[in-house]
Amino acid sequence: MVGLVSLVPPYALLATVHQSTANRALARRFRHQMKLLADEELERSGTVANSSMNRERGLTGPNSYEKELGFNPLRFLRERSTAVKRATAGQRAAWLDLCCGNGRALCEAALELTSQGEPQQFELLGVDLVATWPRLPPELSCVAYQAASLHSWRPTRKFDLITCVHGLHYVGDKLGLIERAMEWLSSGGRFVAHLDLANLSLADGTSMNRRLRATFRKFALPYDPRRRLLAVDGPRAIDFGYRYLGADDEAGANATGQRAVNSYYDRCEG
């Protein structure tokens, strides 16, 4: 094995690693040699911790979710509320915002719903690694926030709308989170997230751009390459067929102009 390590590039070796206990240890060894970070290390990274994405982005206006997503999330949620009430008595329409930052968009939505006497019809939840949101007044009962790692966090209900506005740029296993989020949708729900395909590579450094665009077409997942936006309607149970290896937090700026995290994958056999 010593001779093999000295002759074969680390990327090529890591691409051959399987999931047994011994080989996972070998993967960790080469991940270290490649300077790829595991989940816990990535979450302590300055690139992730210092992200300013969504710190001041509101619901509507020049710097807003509406502008970034191309639709008003609250208007969509109100339309879903009507459908939900018709389908299930007493069920509230729910919005999950992943990587919500300081939660300004959710808070503005909750303020509008409360002012219109509608809070009991909706449930808004924001999740982010760092708790930077303000203390909420008691009357904003329809919104809540959770500080958690999205590598391990799981919801306890389905959602009519799931958003991740520029948050995937700082997530390690981007494909894994997309797979999970699609399963968290209620019937007729929508998942929409920004995804820069330049930030995903195979173990040998090959870009996954063309492969993933073909994969999205295969599964009928609309992806806008100009806006770098993935939008999915309805719950989906999809396995993209890639195993996550680790992340590089020194990849530099992506299309947003801010530092981002590159994610590395190996194609699963079979």
Contacts in CASP RR format, 6 or more apart in sequence:
PFRMAT RR
TARGET T0000
AUTHOR 0000-0000-0000
METHOD contacts of the structure
MODEL  1
MVGLVSLVPPYALLATVHQSTANRALARRFRHQMKLLADEELERSGTVAN
SSMNRERGLTGPNSYEKELGFNPLRFLRERSTAVKRATAGQRAAWLDLCC
GNGRALCEAALELTSQGEPQQFELLGVDLVATWPRLPPELSCVAYQAASL
HSWRPTRKFDLITCVHGLHYVGDKLGLIERAMEWLSSGGRFVAHLDLANL
SLADGTSMNRRLRATFRKFALPYDPRRRLLAVDGPRAIDFGYRYLGADDE
AGANATGQRAVNSYYDRCEG
4 13 0 8 1.000
5 13 0 8 1.000
9 204 0 8 1.000
10 30 0 8 1.000
10 33 0 8 1.000
10 34 0 8 1.000
11 34 0 8 1.000
11 203 0 8 1.000
11 204 0 8 1.000
11 205 0 8 1.000
12 203 0 8 1.000
12 204 0 8 1.000
13 26 0 8 1.000
13 30 0 8 1.000
14 27 0 8 1.000
14 30 0 8 1.000
14 31 0 8 1.000
14 34 0 8 1.000
14 203 0 8 1.000
14 245 0 8 1.000
14 266 0 8 1.000
15 202 0 8 1.000
15 203 0 8 1.000
15 204 0 8 1.000
15 266 0 8 1.000
17 23 0 8 1.000
17 24 0 8 1.000
17 26 0 8 1.000
17 27 0 8 1.000
17 30 0 8 1.000
17 266 0 8 1.000
19 243 0 8 1.000
27 245 0 8 1.000
28 38 0 8 1.000
31 37 0 8 1.000
31 38 0 8 1.000
31 245 0 8 1.000
31 246 0 8 1.000
34 264 0 8 1.000
35 248 0 8 1.000
35 250 0 8 1.000
36 245 0 8 1.000
36 246 0 8 1.000
36 247 0 8 1.000
36 248 0 8 1.000
36 264 0 8 1.000
37 45 0 8 1.000
37 246 0 8 1.000
37 247 0 8 1.000
37 248 0 8 1.000
37 249 0 8 1.000
38 246 0 8 1.000
39 149 0 8 1.000
39 151 0 8 1.000
39 152 0 8 1.000
39 172 0 8 1.000
39 173 0 8 1.000
42 48 0 8 1.000
42 172 0 8 1.000
42 246 0 8 1.000
42 247 0 8 1.000
42 249 0 8 1.000
42 261 0 8 1.000
43 49 0 8 1.000
43 129 0 8 1.000
43 149 0 8 1.000
43 151 0 8 1.000
45 249 0 8 1.000
45 261 0 8 1.000
46 249 0 8 1.000
47 170 0 8 1.000
47 249 0 8 1.000
47 250 0 8 1.000
47 259 0 8 1.000
47 260 0 8 1.000
47 261 0 8 1.000
48 129 0 8 1.000
48 170 0 8 1.000
48 249 0 8 1.000
48 261 0 8 1.000
49 129 0 8 1.000
49 130 0 8 1.000
51 167 0 8 1.000
51 169 0 8 1.000
51 170 0 8 1.000
51 258 0 8 1.000
52 258 0 8 1.000
53 99 0 8 1.000
53 101 0 8 1.000
53 165 0 8 1.000
53 166 0 8 1.000
53 167 0 8 1.000
53 169 0 8 1.000
53 170 0 8 1.000
53 256 0 8 1.000
53 258 0 8 1.000
54 99 0 8 1.000
54 100 0 8 1.000
54 101 0 8 1.000
54 102 0 8 1.000
54 103 0 8 1.000
54 104 0 8 1.000
54 105 0 8 1.000
54 165 0 8 1.000
54 166 0 8 1.000
54 167 0 8 1.000
55 101 0 8 1.000
55 102 0 8 1.000
55 132 0 8 1.000
56 63 0 8 1.000
56 102 0 8 1.000
56 104 0 8 1.000
57 63 0 8 1.000
57 64 0 8 1.000
57 65 0 8 1.000
57 68 0 8 1.000
57 104 0 8 1.000
57 105 0 8 1.000
57 165 0 8 1.000
58 64 0 8 1.000
58 65 0 8 1.000
58 104 0 8 1.000
58 105 0 8 1.000
58 108 0 8 1.000
59 65 0 8 1.000
59 66 0 8 1.000
59 72 0 8 1.000
59 73 0 8 1.000
59 74 0 8 1.000
59 104 0 8 1.000
59 105 0 8 1.000
59 108 0 8 1.000
59 109 0 8 1.000
59 112 0 8 1.000
60 66 0 8 1.000
60 72 0 8 1.000
60 108 0 8 1.000
61 67 0 8 1.000
64 105 0 8 1.000
65 72 0 8 1.000
65 73 0 8 1.000
65 105 0 8 1.000
65 163 0 8 1.000
65 165 0 8 1.000
66 72 0 8 1.000
66 73 0 8 1.000
68 165 0 8 1.000
68 166 0 8 1.000
68 194 0 8 1.000
69 163 0 8 1.000
69 165 0 8 1.000
69 192 0 8 1.000
69 229 0 8 1.000
73 95 0 8 1.000
73 105 0 8 1.000
73 109 0 8 1.000
73 161 0 8 1.000
73 163 0 8 1.000
74 109 0 8 1.000
74 112 0 8 1.000
74 113 0 8 1.000
76 161 0 8 1.000
76 190 0 8 1.000
77 93 0 8 1.000
77 95 0 8 1.000
77 109 0 8 1.000
77 122 0 8 1.000
77 160 0 8 1.000
77 161 0 8 1.000
78 93 0 8 1.000
80 93 0 8 1.000
80 160 0 8 1.000
80 161 0 8 1.000
80 188 0 8 1.000
80 189 0 8 1.000
81 92 0 8 1.000
81 93 0 8 1.000
81 121 0 8 1.000
81 122 0 8 1.000
81 160 0 8 1.000
83 188 0 8 1.000
84 91 0 8 1.000
84 92 0 8 1.000
84 93 0 8 1.000
84 160 0 8 1.000
84 186 0 8 1.000
85 91 0 8 1.000
85 121 0 8 1.000
87 187 0 8 1.000
92 120 0 8 1.000
92 121 0 8 1.000
92 122 0 8 1.000
92 123 0 8 1.000
93 121 0 8 1.000
93 122 0 8 1.000
93 123 0 8 1.000
93 160 0 8 1.000
93 161 0 8 1.000
94 122 0 8 1.000
94 123 0 8 1.000
94 124 0 8 1.000
94 125 0 8 1.000
94 157 0 8 1.000
94 158 0 8 1.000
94 159 0 8 1.000
94 160 0 8 1.000
94 161 0 8 1.000
94 186 0 8 1.000
95 106 0 8 1.000
95 109 0 8 1.000
95 122 0 8 1.000
95 123 0 8 1.000
95 124 0 8 1.000
95 125 0 8 1.000
95 159 0 8 1.000
95 160 0 8 1.000
95 161 0 8 1.000
95 162 0 8 1.000
95 163 0 8 1.000
96 125 0 8 1.000
96 126 0 8 1.000
96 127 0 8 1.000
96 155 0 8 1.000
96 159 0 8 1.000
96 161 0 8 1.000
96 162 0 8 1.000
96 163 0 8 1.000
96 184 0 8 1.000
97 103 0 8 1.000
97 105 0 8 1.000
97 106 0 8 1.000
97 124 0 8 1.000
97 125 0 8 1.000
97 126 0 8 1.000
97 127 0 8 1.000
97 162 0 8 1.000
97 163 0 8 1.000
97 164 0 8 1.000
97 165 0 8 1.000
98 126 0 8 1.000
98 127 0 8 1.000
98 150 0 8 1.000
98 162 0 8 1.000
98 163 0 8 1.000
98 164 0 8 1.000
98 167 0 8 1.000
98 177 0 8 1.000
98 181 0 8 1.000
98 193 0 8 1.000
99 127 0 8 1.000
99 128 0 8 1.000
99 129 0 8 1.000
99 150 0 8 1.000
99 164 0 8 1.000
99 165 0 8 1.000
99 166 0 8 1.000
99 167 0 8 1.000
99 168 0 8 1.000
99 170 0 8 1.000
99 171 0 8 1.000
100 106 0 8 1.000
100 126 0 8 1.000
100 127 0 8 1.000
100 128 0 8 1.000
100 133 0 8 1.000
100 145 0 8 1.000
101 128 0 8 1.000
101 130 0 8 1.000
101 132 0 8 1.000
101 133 0 8 1.000
102 132 0 8 1.000
102 133 0 8 1.000
102 134 0 8 1.000
103 126 0 8 1.000
103 128 0 8 1.000
103 132 0 8 1.000
103 133 0 8 1.000
103 145 0 8 1.000
105 165 0 8 1.000
106 124 0 8 1.000
106 125 0 8 1.000
106 126 0 8 1.000
106 143 0 8 1.000
106 145 0 8 1.000
107 133 0 8 1.000
107 134 0 8 1.000
107 136 0 8 1.000
107 140 0 8 1.000
107 143 0 8 1.000
109 124 0 8 1.000
109 143 0 8 1.000
110 119 0 8 1.000
110 124 0 8 1.000
110 136 0 8 1.000
110 140 0 8 1.000
110 142 0 8 1.000
110 143 0 8 1.000
111 140 0 8 1.000
113 119 0 8 1.000
113 121 0 8 1.000
113 122 0 8 1.000
113 142 0 8 1.000
114 139 0 8 1.000
114 140 0 8 1.000
114 142 0 8 1.000
119 139 0 8 1.000
119 140 0 8 1.000
119 141 0 8 1.000
119 142 0 8 1.000
120 142 0 8 1.000
122 142 0 8 1.000
123 142 0 8 1.000
123 157 0 8 1.000
124 142 0 8 1.000
124 143 0 8 1.000
124 144 0 8 1.000
125 143 0 8 1.000
125 144 0 8 1.000
125 145 0 8 1.000
125 146 0 8 1.000
125 155 0 8 1.000
125 159 0 8 1.000
126 143 0 8 1.000
126 144 0 8 1.000
126 145 0 8 1.000
126 146 0 8 1.000
127 145 0 8 1.000
127 146 0 8 1.000
127 147 0 8 1.000
127 148 0 8 1.000
127 150 0 8 1.000
127 153 0 8 1.000
128 145 0 8 1.000
128 147 0 8 1.000
128 148 0 8 1.000
129 147 0 8 1.000
129 148 0 8 1.000
129 149 0 8 1.000
129 150 0 8 1.000
130 147 0 8 1.000
131 145 0 8 1.000
131 147 0 8 1.000
133 145 0 8 1.000
136 143 0 8 1.000
146 153 0 8 1.000
150 171 0 8 1.000
150 177 0 8 1.000
151 171 0 8 1.000
151 172 0 8 1.000
151 173 0 8 1.000
151 177 0 8 1.000
154 180 0 8 1.000
155 184 0 8 1.000
158 184 0 8 1.000
158 185 0 8 1.000
158 186 0 8 1.000
158 235 0 8 1.000
159 184 0 8 1.000
159 185 0 8 1.000
159 186 0 8 1.000
159 189 0 8 1.000
160 185 0 8 1.000
160 186 0 8 1.000
160 188 0 8 1.000
160 189 0 8 1.000
160 190 0 8 1.000
161 189 0 8 1.000
161 190 0 8 1.000
161 191 0 8 1.000
162 181 0 8 1.000
162 184 0 8 1.000
162 185 0 8 1.000
162 189 0 8 1.000
162 190 0 8 1.000
162 191 0 8 1.000
162 192 0 8 1.000
162 193 0 8 1.000
163 191 0 8 1.000
163 192 0 8 1.000
163 193 0 8 1.000
164 177 0 8 1.000
164 181 0 8 1.000
164 192 0 8 1.000
164 193 0 8 1.000
164 194 0 8 1.000
165 193 0 8 1.000
165 194 0 8 1.000
166 194 0 8 1.000
166 256 0 8 1.000
167 193 0 8 1.000
167 194 0 8 1.000
168 174 0 8 1.000
168 177 0 8 1.000
168 178 0 8 1.000
168 193 0 8 1.000
168 194 0 8 1.000
168 195 0 8 1.000
168 196 0 8 1.000
169 194 0 8 1.000
169 196 0 8 1.000
169 199 0 8 1.000
169 254 0 8 1.000
169 256 0 8 1.000
169 258 0 8 1.000
169 260 0 8 1.000
169 261 0 8 1.000
170 260 0 8 1.000
170 261 0 8 1.000
171 177 0 8 1.000
171 261 0 8 1.000
171 263 0 8 1.000
172 244 0 8 1.000
172 246 0 8 1.000
172 247 0 8 1.000
172 261 0 8 1.000
172 263 0 8 1.000
173 244 0 8 1.000
173 246 0 8 1.000
173 263 0 8 1.000
174 195 0 8 1.000
174 199 0 8 1.000
174 200 0 8 1.000
174 263 0 8 1.000
175 200 0 8 1.000
175 240 0 8 1.000
175 242 0 8 1.000
175 244 0 8 1.000
175 263 0 8 1.000
175 265 0 8 1.000
176 240 0 8 1.000
176 244 0 8 1.000
178 191 0 8 1.000
178 193 0 8 1.000
178 195 0 8 1.000
178 230 0 8 1.000
178 240 0 8 1.000
179 238 0 8 1.000
179 239 0 8 1.000
179 240 0 8 1.000
181 191 0 8 1.000
181 193 0 8 1.000
182 191 0 8 1.000
182 232 0 8 1.000
182 234 0 8 1.000
182 235 0 8 1.000
182 236 0 8 1.000
182 237 0 8 1.000
182 238 0 8 1.000
183 235 0 8 1.000
183 236 0 8 1.000
183 237 0 8 1.000
184 191 0 8 1.000
184 235 0 8 1.000
185 191 0 8 1.000
185 232 0 8 1.000
185 234 0 8 1.000
185 235 0 8 1.000
185 236 0 8 1.000
186 234 0 8 1.000
186 235 0 8 1.000
187 234 0 8 1.000
187 235 0 8 1.000
188 233 0 8 1.000
188 234 0 8 1.000
188 235 0 8 1.000
189 233 0 8 1.000
189 234 0 8 1.000
189 235 0 8 1.000
190 231 0 8 1.000
190 232 0 8 1.000
190 233 0 8 1.000
190 234 0 8 1.000
191 230 0 8 1.000
191 231 0 8 1.000
191 232 0 8 1.000
191 234 0 8 1.000
192 229 0 8 1.000
192 230 0 8 1.000
192 231 0 8 1.000
192 232 0 8 1.000
193 229 0 8 1.000
193 230 0 8 1.000
194 227 0 8 1.000
194 228 0 8 1.000
194 229 0 8 1.000
194 230 0 8 1.000
195 223 0 8 1.000
195 228 0 8 1.000
195 229 0 8 1.000
195 230 0 8 1.000
196 228 0 8 1.000
196 254 0 8 1.000
196 255 0 8 1.000
196 256 0 8 1.000
196 260 0 8 1.000
197 207 0 8 1.000
197 208 0 8 1.000
197 209 0 8 1.000
197 212 0 8 1.000
197 213 0 8 1.000
197 225 0 8 1.000
197 228 0 8 1.000
198 207 0 8 1.000
198 209 0 8 1.000
198 254 0 8 1.000
198 255 0 8 1.000
199 251 0 8 1.000
199 254 0 8 1.000
199 260 0 8 1.000
199 261 0 8 1.000
199 262 0 8 1.000
199 263 0 8 1.000
200 207 0 8 1.000
200 208 0 8 1.000
200 209 0 8 1.000
200 212 0 8 1.000
200 262 0 8 1.000
200 263 0 8 1.000
200 264 0 8 1.000
200 265 0 8 1.000
201 207 0 8 1.000
201 208 0 8 1.000
201 262 0 8 1.000
201 263 0 8 1.000
201 264 0 8 1.000
201 265 0 8 1.000
202 208 0 8 1.000
202 264 0 8 1.000
202 265 0 8 1.000
202 266 0 8 1.000
202 267 0 8 1.000
203 245 0 8 1.000
203 264 0 8 1.000
203 265 0 8 1.000
203 266 0 8 1.000
205 264 0 8 1.000
208 242 0 8 1.000
208 265 0 8 1.000
212 240 0 8 1.000
213 223 0 8 1.000
213 225 0 8 1.000
215 240 0 8 1.000
216 222 0 8 1.000
216 223 0 8 1.000
216 230 0 8 1.000
219 236 0 8 1.000
219 238 0 8 1.000
221 230 0 8 1.000
221 232 0 8 1.000
221 236 0 8 1.000
221 238 0 8 1.000
222 230 0 8 1.000
222 231 0 8 1.000
222 232 0 8 1.000
223 229 0 8 1.000
223 230 0 8 1.000
223 231 0 8 1.000
224 230 0 8 1.000
224 231 0 8 1.000
228 255 0 8 1.000
241 267 0 8 1.000
241 268 0 8 1.000
242 265 0 8 1.000
242 266 0 8 1.000
242 267 0 8 1.000
242 268 0 8 1.000
243 265 0 8 1.000
243 266 0 8 1.000
243 267 0 8 1.000
243 268 0 8 1.000
244 263 0 8 1.000
244 264 0 8 1.000
244 265 0 8 1.000
245 264 0 8 1.000
245 265 0 8 1.000
245 266 0 8 1.000
246 263 0 8 1.000
246 264 0 8 1.000
247 261 0 8 1.000
247 262 0 8 1.000
247 263 0 8 1.000
247 264 0 8 1.000
248 261 0 8 1.000
248 262 0 8 1.000
248 263 0 8 1.000
248 264 0 8 1.000
249 259 0 8 1.000
249 261 0 8 1.000
251 259 0 8 1.000
251 260 0 8 1.000
251 261 0 8 1.000
251 262 0 8 1.000
252 259 0 8 1.000
252 260 0 8 1.000
253 259 0 8 1.000
253 260 0 8 1.000
254 260 0 8 1.000
END
